[in-house]
Amino acid sequence: MRQLKMLVVFIGLIIFNLSIFGQGTSTKQDLPNGWHLMDKQQDGYYGISLNKAYEFLKLKNLKSKTVIVAVIDSGIDTLQEDLKDILWTNPKEIPGNGIDDDHDGYVDDVHGWNFLGGKDGQNVNDDSGEDARVYFEFKKQFETPGFDASSLSADDKEKYTMWQKAKKRLMGATTESPDDLVLLKRVLAASVMSDSVLQGAMGRKEYTGNDLDTFQASTPDIKRAKEILLFSFRENKIMDVTNKAFLTDFNEYVNMQVKKAESKDKAPENVRKKIVQDNEEDINDKYYGNNDIMAGEPMHGTHVSGIIAAERGNGKGMDGIADNVRIMMIRAVPGGDEHDKDVALAIRYAVDNGAKVVNMSFGKDLSPEKKWVDDAVKYAESKGVLLVHAAGNDAEDVDTTDNFPCPDFKDHSGKASNWITVGASSDPAAEAGFKSYTASFSNYGKKEVDVFAPGTKIYSTLPGGHNYGNLQGTSMAAPVVTGIAALIMEYYPNLTVQQVKFCIERSATPLAEKVKKPGTDNELVNLADISVSGGIVNAYGAVKLAYNISTESKKDDLPKSTLKDRKD
């Protein structure tokens, strides 16, 4: 919802003075549903060439092996028609008996676990930002009269540096002004009211921007309601998103801006402690939470999961990338910033329960307990588990800007070899008249962002049983890579996690043309200047390279001959 800030003034003008608003037409072209799976030569879009990948696998007569993919996210709709049959099921757990059958400390963890829940069934939905948590935790220590930073111990100096970052970000946060916040709330209220009017006029509770576009308003009030919402759908390029999804996202954005404004003067409520009731300062206090992986608003996690593995070929909705995957949902991402302890334990839970790939479409600016996360990453590395992380949506260079979690270990012992950071690519068709292969919002980095993958207008599963729609962000680009990684692991189970990473990066499609640097109006750079691989992921190229490496590996594994050379 980055673009909502830019739309607020315009929508406000619509609400208070409709006469100045001309509907007009957008200069931006549309991208077809599922464009991210397509092939440039065959279909005309810069997707991942997935059909060609499957054709190659079929030609080689390769058989797949089921791969478990963990998704650390906000939750999942376990009844979604394209996902319910591909959920991971814990073979050692008897559903609903209230007993920890597999003795892992997590009761009835049938399809995954919720680290944001309480034993009484309550769940954390909205939480604070890490900046506010860190600032107020150490404010009393570091903002007292006569404070002398030079006298601090090494550990406290590290905390002080982090606290200074939190203070700077919190006090200098680009939140709306008080007047803009008032307008923002009025815009949200007007949008909700318009939606109520339209639901009655259209005779349906859910509709997309496309549905609204073709709807004929019969009265001035209905026409006004249509124009208010249609403007937002069009300008955000979310015509296939439902009214429910849009208003949920808009409401979260408004709440986030209000929280940012309040957090400058008021310590955030510790919602997590109240509900979860673990000792957050003790990483060994790990048996907390509940098994409600559908808690709260699981839109984000449902959408991400569909990109990876929505059931293929069933004639419903859309197809995921990998065809033999089981999704393990681990709920650790609230509305707000995730907690390091939850992330670390989520990674460990995934590894201990057989996941081979972990998707992490989340991130934040500070990581107070990064060591815990690093230890979990090293544990995953030792067990051959790949971690795929979204680069973030701030149009910043993450070579120089913090974005956690990250593969660089805090103790300077090196960098994780089982980690892929993903930026979001786009297709030039989305920007009429300008060759933009990168998403305008995507973070980038010549050293820290490994590859780019499609992340604009990605069509996938949404909560509600049979709902689908488009979302965008590096949160959508990361599961594209996760899906390719799972596909490689399905058909080439003998490859190491490092070889899988190599196949994805080495096979990425380089671009002859320069690309628009995210966050700029017209600055052009080589894709190799803002990523390690300098390319957009390609599933066809990745499975071909995996085949070659796998074949050579098998040759190397052949038993050596025991016959001695003859000496004639």
C-alpha positions as CSV (number, residue, x, y, z in Angstrom):
1,M,0.0,0.0,0.0
2,R,3.0,2.3,-0.5
3,Q,1.0,4.3,-3.1
4,L,-1.9,5.1,-0.8
5,K,0.1,8.0,0.6
6,M,0.2,9.6,-2.8
7,L,-3.5,9.0,-3.4
8,V,-4.8,10.4,-0.2
9,V,-4.9,14.0,-1.4
10,F,-6.5,13.1,-4.7
11,I,-9.2,10.9,-3.1
12,G,-9.8,13.6,-0.6
13,L,-10.5,16.0,-3.5
14,I,-12.9,13.4,-4.9
15,I,-14.7,13.1,-1.6
16,F,-15.1,16.8,-1.0
17,N,-15.5,18.1,-4.5
18,L,-16.4,15.6,-7.2
19,S,-16.9,18.2,-9.9
20,I,-13.1,18.6,-10.3
21,F,-12.6,14.9,-10.9
22,G,-12.4,13.6,-14.5
23,Q,-12.4,9.8,-14.7
24,G,-10.1,9.6,-17.8
25,T,-8.1,6.5,-18.8
26,S,-4.9,5.1,-17.4
27,T,-1.8,5.2,-19.6
28,K,-0.6,2.0,-17.9
29,Q,-1.2,-1.3,-19.7
30,D,-2.4,-4.4,-18.0
31,L,-0.6,-7.6,-17.3
32,P,-2.5,-10.9,-17.7
33,N,-3.1,-13.1,-14.7
34,G,-0.2,-15.5,-14.3
35,W,2.2,-13.4,-16.4
36,H,4.9,-14.3,-14.0
37,L,4.9,-17.9,-15.2
38,M,5.2,-17.0,-18.9
39,D,8.0,-17.0,-21.4
40,K,9.3,-13.9,-23.2
41,Q,9.7,-15.7,-26.6
42,Q,6.5,-17.7,-26.5
43,D,4.2,-15.4,-24.6
44,G,5.7,-11.9,-24.8
45,Y,6.2,-11.4,-21.0
46,Y,9.3,-11.5,-18.8
47,G,8.1,-14.4,-16.6
48,I,10.0,-17.5,-15.4
49,S,9.4,-19.8,-18.4
50,L,7.6,-22.4,-16.2
51,N,5.9,-24.4,-19.0
52,K,9.2,-24.8,-20.8
53,A,10.7,-26.1,-17.5
54,Y,8.0,-28.7,-17.2
55,E,8.4,-29.7,-20.8
56,F,12.1,-30.3,-20.2
57,L,11.4,-32.4,-17.1
58,K,8.9,-34.5,-19.0
59,L,11.3,-34.9,-21.9
60,K,13.9,-36.3,-19.5
61,N,11.3,-38.6,-18.0
62,L,12.1,-37.4,-14.5
63,K,10.0,-38.3,-11.5
64,S,9.4,-35.9,-8.6
65,K,9.8,-36.5,-4.9
66,T,7.6,-34.6,-2.4
67,V,9.3,-31.5,-0.9
68,I,8.1,-29.8,2.2
69,V,8.2,-26.0,2.0
70,A,7.8,-23.9,5.2
71,V,6.2,-20.5,4.9
72,I,6.9,-18.2,7.8
73,D,4.1,-15.6,7.5
74,S,0.8,-14.2,8.8
75,G,-1.2,-17.5,8.5
76,I,-3.1,-19.4,5.8
77,D,-6.7,-20.2,4.9
78,T,-6.6,-23.9,5.3
79,L,-9.9,-24.2,3.5
80,Q,-8.8,-22.4,0.3
81,E,-9.7,-24.7,-2.6
82,D,-6.3,-24.6,-4.3
83,L,-4.4,-25.1,-1.0
84,K,-6.3,-27.4,1.2
85,D,-4.9,-30.6,-0.5
86,I,-1.3,-29.5,-0.5
87,L,-1.0,-28.6,3.1
88,W,1.7,-30.4,5.1
89,T,0.3,-32.8,7.6
90,N,2.4,-33.9,10.5
91,P,2.4,-37.7,10.2
92,K,3.2,-38.2,13.9
93,E,0.4,-36.0,15.3
94,I,-3.3,-37.1,15.8
95,P,-5.5,-34.1,15.0
96,G,-7.6,-32.6,17.7
97,N,-6.8,-34.9,20.6
98,G,-5.1,-32.2,22.7
99,I,-2.0,-34.4,23.1
100,D,1.6,-33.8,22.0
101,D,1.7,-37.1,20.1
102,D,5.2,-36.5,18.6
103,H,6.6,-35.1,21.8
104,D,8.1,-32.1,20.2
105,G,6.5,-29.6,22.6
106,Y,3.8,-28.4,20.3
107,V,0.3,-29.8,20.8
108,D,-1.8,-30.7,17.7
109,D,0.6,-29.1,15.3
110,V,-1.1,-30.8,12.4
111,H,-0.3,-28.3,9.6
112,G,2.3,-26.1,11.3
113,W,2.5,-23.8,14.3
114,N,1.4,-20.4,15.5
115,F,4.1,-18.6,17.6
116,L,1.8,-15.6,17.9
117,G,-0.8,-17.4,19.9
118,G,-1.7,-18.1,23.5
119,K,-2.5,-21.4,25.1
120,D,-6.0,-20.0,25.8
121,G,-6.7,-19.6,22.1
122,Q,-6.1,-15.9,21.8
123,N,-3.8,-14.6,19.0
124,V,-1.7,-11.6,18.3
125,N,-2.9,-9.9,15.2
126,D,-1.6,-6.3,15.4
127,D,1.8,-5.5,17.0
128,S,4.1,-2.5,17.2
129,G,7.2,-1.7,15.2
130,E,10.6,-2.7,16.3
131,D,11.8,0.9,16.3
132,A,9.3,1.8,19.0
133,R,10.0,-1.3,21.0
134,V,13.7,-0.7,21.1
135,Y,13.4,3.1,21.7
136,F,11.2,2.8,24.7
137,E,13.0,-0.2,26.1
138,F,16.3,1.7,26.5
139,K,15.0,5.3,26.7
140,K,15.3,5.4,30.5
141,Q,18.9,4.1,30.4
142,F,20.2,6.3,27.5
143,E,18.2,9.5,27.8
144,T,18.9,10.5,31.4
145,P,20.5,13.8,32.4
146,G,24.3,13.5,32.5
147,F,24.4,10.3,30.5
148,D,28.0,9.5,29.3
149,A,28.2,7.1,26.4
150,S,32.0,6.8,26.7
151,S,31.6,4.9,30.0
152,L,29.5,2.1,28.5
153,S,30.6,-1.5,28.3
154,A,31.0,-3.1,24.9
155,D,27.6,-4.7,25.1
156,D,25.9,-1.5,26.2
157,K,27.6,0.4,23.4
158,E,26.1,-1.9,20.9
159,K,22.6,-1.4,22.5
160,Y,23.2,2.3,22.5
161,T,24.1,2.4,18.8
162,M,20.9,0.4,18.1
163,W,18.9,2.7,20.3
164,Q,20.2,5.7,18.5
165,K,19.1,4.2,15.2
166,A,15.7,3.4,16.6
167,K,15.3,7.0,17.9
168,K,16.4,8.5,14.6
169,R,14.0,6.4,12.6
170,L,11.1,6.9,15.1
171,M,11.4,10.6,15.5
172,G,12.2,11.2,11.8
173,A,9.7,8.7,10.5
174,T,7.9,9.9,7.4
175,T,4.5,9.6,8.9
176,E,1.6,11.8,7.8
177,S,1.2,15.2,9.4
178,P,-1.6,15.6,12.0
179,D,-3.7,17.2,9.3
180,D,-3.0,14.4,6.8
181,L,-3.8,11.8,9.4
182,V,-7.2,13.4,9.9
183,L,-7.8,13.4,6.1
184,L,-6.5,9.8,5.9
185,K,-9.0,8.6,8.5
186,R,-11.8,10.5,6.6
187,V,-10.7,8.9,3.3
188,L,-10.8,5.4,5.0
189,A,-14.3,6.1,6.4
190,A,-15.5,7.3,3.1
191,S,-14.1,4.2,1.4
192,V,-15.8,2.0,3.9
193,M,-19.1,3.8,3.4
194,S,-18.8,3.7,-0.4
195,D,-18.1,0.0,-0.2
196,S,-21.3,-0.5,1.9
197,V,-23.3,1.5,-0.7
198,L,-21.8,-0.6,-3.6
199,Q,-22.4,-3.9,-1.9
200,G,-26.1,-3.1,-1.7
201,A,-26.3,-1.6,-5.2
202,M,-24.4,-4.6,-6.8
203,G,-26.1,-7.2,-4.7
204,R,-22.8,-8.8,-3.6
205,K,-20.5,-8.7,-0.7
206,E,-17.3,-9.1,-2.7
207,Y,-16.3,-7.6,-6.0
208,T,-13.1,-6.7,-7.8
209,G,-12.0,-3.4,-9.4
210,N,-12.9,-4.9,-12.7
211,D,-16.3,-5.8,-11.5
212,L,-16.7,-2.2,-10.3
213,D,-15.5,-0.8,-13.6
214,T,-18.3,-2.5,-15.6
215,F,-21.0,-1.8,-13.0
216,Q,-23.5,0.8,-14.1
217,A,-24.4,3.2,-11.3
218,S,-28.1,4.1,-11.2
219,T,-28.1,7.1,-8.8
220,P,-25.7,10.0,-8.0
221,D,-24.8,8.6,-4.6
222,I,-23.9,5.2,-6.1
223,K,-22.0,6.9,-8.9
224,R,-20.0,8.9,-6.3
225,A,-19.3,5.7,-4.3
226,K,-18.1,4.0,-7.5
227,E,-15.8,6.8,-8.4
228,I,-14.2,7.0,-5.0
229,L,-13.2,3.3,-4.9
230,L,-12.5,2.8,-8.6
231,F,-9.9,5.6,-8.5
232,S,-8.0,3.7,-5.8
233,F,-8.2,0.4,-7.6
234,R,-6.9,1.9,-10.9
235,E,-4.1,4.0,-9.5
236,N,-2.8,1.2,-7.3
237,K,-3.0,-1.2,-10.3
238,I,-5.1,-3.6,-8.3
239,M,-8.1,-4.0,-10.5
240,D,-8.3,-7.8,-9.8
241,V,-8.1,-7.3,-6.0
242,T,-11.3,-7.7,-4.1
243,N,-12.9,-4.9,-2.1
244,K,-12.4,-6.9,1.1
245,A,-8.6,-7.2,0.4
246,F,-8.2,-3.6,-0.5
247,L,-10.0,-2.3,2.5
248,T,-8.1,-4.6,4.8
249,D,-4.8,-3.4,3.4
250,F,-6.0,0.3,3.6
251,N,-7.1,-0.1,7.2
252,E,-3.8,-1.7,8.1
253,Y,-2.0,1.2,6.5
254,V,-4.0,3.8,8.4
255,N,-3.5,2.0,11.6
256,M,0.3,1.8,11.0
257,Q,0.4,5.6,10.4
258,V,-1.5,6.3,13.5
259,K,0.7,4.0,15.5
260,K,3.8,5.7,14.1
261,A,2.5,9.1,15.2
262,E,1.6,7.8,18.7
263,S,4.8,5.9,19.2
264,K,6.9,9.1,19.3
265,D,5.5,9.9,22.7
266,K,3.9,6.7,24.0
267,A,5.5,3.3,24.6
268,P,3.7,0.6,22.6
269,E,1.5,-1.9,24.4
270,N,3.2,-5.2,24.7
271,V,0.4,-7.2,23.1
272,R,2.6,-10.2,22.5
273,K,3.5,-10.6,26.2
274,K,-0.1,-10.2,27.3
275,I,-1.3,-13.0,24.9
276,V,1.6,-15.3,24.3
277,Q,3.0,-15.1,27.9
278,D,6.4,-16.6,27.3
279,N,9.7,-15.2,28.5
280,E,10.7,-13.3,25.4
281,E,14.2,-12.7,26.8
282,D,14.9,-16.5,26.9
283,I,15.3,-18.3,23.6
284,N,15.1,-21.6,25.4
285,D,11.6,-20.9,26.5
286,K,10.3,-22.2,23.2
287,Y,7.2,-24.2,23.8
288,Y,4.6,-21.5,23.5
289,G,1.9,-20.6,21.0
290,N,-1.0,-22.6,19.6
291,N,-1.9,-24.5,16.4
292,D,-4.3,-21.8,15.0
293,I,-2.4,-21.1,11.7
294,M,-5.6,-19.5,10.2
295,A,-5.7,-16.7,12.9
296,G,-6.4,-13.1,12.2
297,E,-6.2,-12.0,8.6
298,P,-4.2,-14.6,6.7
299,M,-4.3,-12.9,3.3
300,H,-0.6,-12.4,2.9
301,G,0.4,-16.0,3.9
302,T,-2.4,-17.4,1.7
303,H,-1.3,-15.5,-1.3
304,V,2.4,-16.4,-0.8
305,S,1.6,-20.1,-0.4
306,G,-0.4,-20.1,-3.6
307,I,2.4,-18.7,-5.6
308,I,4.6,-21.5,-4.5
309,A,2.4,-24.5,-4.7
310,A,-1.3,-23.9,-5.5
311,E,-2.6,-27.2,-6.8
312,R,-1.7,-27.5,-10.5
313,G,-4.0,-28.7,-13.2
314,N,-7.2,-28.9,-11.1
315,G,-9.0,-26.3,-13.2
316,K,-9.4,-24.0,-10.3
317,G,-8.1,-20.5,-9.9
318,M,-4.5,-20.7,-10.8
319,D,-1.4,-22.9,-10.8
320,G,1.4,-22.7,-8.3
321,I,5.0,-23.2,-9.5
322,A,6.0,-26.5,-7.9
323,D,3.9,-29.6,-8.6
324,N,4.7,-31.9,-5.6
325,V,5.0,-29.7,-2.6
326,R,3.5,-29.7,0.9
327,I,3.1,-26.2,2.6
328,M,3.9,-26.0,6.3
329,M,2.6,-22.7,7.6
330,I,4.4,-21.2,10.6
331,R,2.7,-18.1,11.9
332,A,5.2,-15.6,13.2
333,V,4.5,-12.3,11.3
334,P,1.8,-10.0,12.9
335,G,0.5,-6.7,11.6
336,G,3.6,-4.7,12.7
337,D,7.2,-6.1,13.1
338,E,7.9,-9.7,13.8
339,H,10.0,-10.6,16.9
340,D,13.4,-12.2,16.5
341,K,12.7,-15.0,18.9
342,D,9.6,-16.1,16.9
343,V,11.6,-16.0,13.7
344,A,14.4,-18.0,15.1
345,L,12.1,-20.7,16.5
346,A,10.1,-20.7,13.4
347,I,13.2,-21.5,11.3
348,R,14.1,-24.3,13.8
349,Y,10.6,-25.7,13.8
350,A,10.7,-25.8,9.9
351,V,14.0,-27.6,9.9
352,D,13.1,-30.1,12.6
353,N,9.9,-31.0,10.8
354,G,11.5,-31.8,7.4
355,A,11.2,-28.6,5.4
356,K,13.8,-28.2,2.7
357,V,12.9,-24.6,1.7
358,V,11.7,-21.8,4.0
359,N,10.0,-18.7,2.5
360,M,10.4,-15.5,4.5
361,S,8.4,-12.6,3.0
362,F,8.9,-10.1,5.8
363,G,11.5,-7.8,7.2
364,K,12.4,-4.9,9.5
365,D,15.0,-2.2,10.2
366,L,16.3,-3.5,13.6
367,S,17.2,-6.9,15.0
368,P,17.8,-6.7,18.7
369,E,18.3,-10.5,19.0
370,K,20.0,-11.1,15.7
371,K,22.3,-13.8,17.3
372,W,19.3,-16.0,17.9
373,V,18.3,-15.7,14.3
374,D,21.8,-16.3,13.1
375,D,22.1,-19.4,15.2
376,A,18.8,-20.7,13.6
377,V,20.2,-19.9,10.1
378,K,23.4,-21.8,10.8
379,Y,21.3,-24.7,12.1
380,A,19.3,-24.7,8.8
381,E,22.6,-24.5,6.9
382,S,23.9,-27.5,8.7
383,K,20.8,-29.5,7.8
384,G,20.8,-28.5,4.1
385,V,17.7,-26.2,4.2
386,L,17.4,-23.2,1.9
387,L,16.1,-19.9,3.2
388,V,14.5,-17.4,0.7
389,H,14.0,-13.8,1.9
390,A,12.2,-10.8,0.4
391,A,14.5,-7.8,-0.2
392,G,11.9,-5.3,1.0
393,N,9.7,-2.6,-0.6
394,D,11.4,0.7,0.3
395,A,13.3,1.3,-3.0
396,E,16.5,1.4,-1.0
397,D,20.0,-0.1,-1.4
398,V,20.3,-2.8,1.2
399,D,24.0,-2.9,0.7
400,T,24.0,0.2,2.9
401,T,20.6,0.1,4.6
402,D,19.6,-2.5,7.2
403,N,17.0,-5.1,6.3
404,F,16.6,-7.9,8.7
405,P,16.8,-10.9,8.8
406,C,19.9,-11.1,6.6
407,P,22.6,-13.7,5.8
408,D,25.5,-11.7,7.2
409,F,26.3,-13.1,10.7
410,K,26.6,-10.6,13.5
411,D,29.8,-12.2,14.9
412,H,31.5,-11.5,11.5
413,S,32.0,-15.3,11.1
414,G,30.8,-15.1,7.5
415,K,27.7,-15.2,5.4
416,A,25.1,-18.0,5.2
417,S,25.5,-20.1,2.1
418,N,21.9,-21.4,2.2
419,W,20.3,-17.9,1.7
420,I,18.8,-16.2,-1.3
421,T,17.6,-12.5,-1.1
422,V,15.0,-11.6,-3.8
423,G,14.2,-8.3,-5.4
424,A,11.0,-7.7,-7.4
425,S,11.1,-7.4,-11.2
426,S,8.3,-6.2,-13.5
427,D,7.4,-6.3,-17.2
428,P,7.7,-3.3,-19.5
429,A,4.1,-3.7,-20.4
430,A,3.2,-2.4,-16.9
431,E,4.8,0.9,-17.7
432,A,3.6,2.3,-21.1
433,G,6.4,4.1,-22.9
434,F,9.1,3.2,-20.5
435,K,11.3,0.0,-20.4
436,S,11.0,-0.8,-16.7
437,Y,12.1,-4.3,-15.8
438,T,12.3,-3.6,-12.1
439,A,9.4,-2.9,-9.7
440,S,9.5,0.8,-8.6
441,F,9.2,-0.2,-4.9
442,S,11.8,-2.9,-4.8
443,N,15.0,-2.8,-2.6
444,Y,18.2,-3.7,-4.4
445,G,21.9,-4.3,-3.7
446,K,24.9,-5.3,-5.8
447,K,26.1,-7.4,-2.8
448,E,23.0,-8.3,-0.9
449,V,20.2,-8.9,-3.4
450,D,21.0,-12.2,-5.2
451,V,18.3,-12.2,-7.9
452,F,15.2,-10.4,-9.1
453,A,11.9,-12.3,-9.7
454,P,8.4,-11.2,-10.8
455,G,6.7,-9.2,-8.1
456,T,4.2,-6.9,-9.6
457,K,0.5,-7.9,-10.2
458,I,1.0,-11.5,-9.1
459,Y,-2.2,-13.5,-9.3
460,S,-2.7,-16.0,-6.5
461,T,-4.9,-17.5,-3.8
462,L,-6.8,-15.4,-1.3
463,P,-8.8,-16.3,1.8
464,G,-12.4,-17.2,1.4
465,G,-12.4,-20.7,0.0
466,H,-12.4,-19.8,-3.7
467,N,-11.0,-16.3,-3.9
468,Y,-8.1,-15.1,-6.0
469,G,-6.5,-11.8,-6.7
470,N,-3.4,-9.8,-7.5
471,L,-0.9,-8.5,-4.9
472,Q,2.5,-7.0,-5.4
473,G,5.8,-6.6,-3.5
474,T,9.0,-8.5,-2.9
475,S,6.8,-10.6,-0.7
476,M,5.4,-12.0,-4.0
477,A,8.9,-12.2,-5.7
478,A,10.4,-14.4,-2.9
479,P,7.9,-17.2,-3.2
480,V,8.5,-17.3,-7.0
481,V,12.1,-18.2,-6.2
482,T,11.0,-20.5,-3.4
483,G,8.8,-22.3,-5.9
484,I,11.6,-22.8,-8.4
485,A,13.9,-24.0,-5.6
486,A,11.3,-26.6,-4.5
487,L,10.9,-27.7,-8.2
488,I,14.6,-28.3,-8.5
489,M,14.6,-30.2,-5.2
490,E,11.7,-32.4,-6.3
491,Y,13.4,-33.6,-9.4
492,Y,17.0,-33.4,-8.4
493,P,17.0,-34.5,-4.7
494,N,20.7,-35.4,-4.8
495,L,21.7,-31.7,-5.2
496,T,23.0,-29.8,-2.1
497,V,21.3,-26.6,-1.0
498,Q,24.3,-24.7,-2.3
499,Q,23.9,-26.3,-5.7
500,V,20.3,-25.4,-5.8
501,K,21.1,-21.8,-5.0
502,F,23.8,-21.9,-7.7
503,C,21.4,-23.1,-10.3
504,I,18.9,-20.4,-9.6
505,E,21.4,-17.6,-9.6
506,R,23.6,-18.8,-12.5
507,S,20.6,-19.4,-14.8
508,A,19.0,-16.0,-14.1
509,T,18.2,-14.2,-17.4
510,P,20.5,-11.2,-18.0
511,L,19.1,-8.2,-19.8
512,A,20.7,-6.5,-22.7
513,E,19.0,-3.2,-21.8
514,K,19.5,-1.1,-18.8
515,V,16.8,-1.1,-16.1
516,K,15.2,1.7,-14.1
517,K,16.8,2.0,-10.7
518,P,14.0,1.6,-8.1
519,G,13.0,4.8,-6.4
520,T,14.2,7.0,-9.2
521,D,12.2,8.7,-12.1
522,N,14.5,7.8,-14.9
523,E,18.0,6.7,-13.7
524,L,19.1,3.7,-15.7
525,V,21.5,1.0,-14.5
526,N,22.6,-2.5,-15.4
527,L,20.7,-5.1,-13.5
528,A,24.2,-6.4,-12.5
529,D,24.8,-3.1,-10.7
530,I,21.9,-3.7,-8.3
531,S,22.0,-7.5,-7.8
532,V,24.6,-10.3,-7.5
533,S,23.4,-12.4,-10.4
534,G,22.4,-9.5,-12.7
535,G,19.3,-11.4,-13.9
536,I,15.7,-12.3,-13.5
537,V,15.1,-15.9,-12.4
538,N,14.2,-18.5,-15.0
539,A,12.8,-21.8,-14.1
540,Y,13.6,-23.4,-17.4
541,G,17.2,-22.4,-17.2
542,A,17.4,-23.5,-13.6
543,V,16.1,-27.1,-14.1
544,K,18.4,-27.5,-17.2
545,L,21.4,-26.5,-15.2
546,A,20.3,-28.7,-12.3
547,Y,20.0,-31.6,-14.7
548,N,23.6,-31.1,-15.9
549,I,25.0,-30.8,-12.4
550,S,22.9,-33.8,-11.2
551,T,24.1,-35.9,-14.1
552,E,27.7,-35.1,-13.5
553,S,27.3,-35.7,-9.8
554,K,25.9,-39.2,-10.5
555,K,28.9,-39.9,-12.7
556,D,31.2,-39.0,-10.0
557,D,29.4,-41.3,-7.6
558,L,29.8,-44.4,-9.8
559,P,31.9,-47.1,-8.2
560,K,35.5,-47.2,-9.4
561,S,36.7,-50.2,-11.3
562,T,38.8,-52.7,-9.4
563,L,40.5,-54.0,-12.5
564,K,44.2,-53.1,-12.8
565,D,45.6,-51.7,-15.9
566,R,47.1,-54.3,-18.2
567,K,50.7,-54.0,-18.9
568,D,51.3,-55.7,-22.3
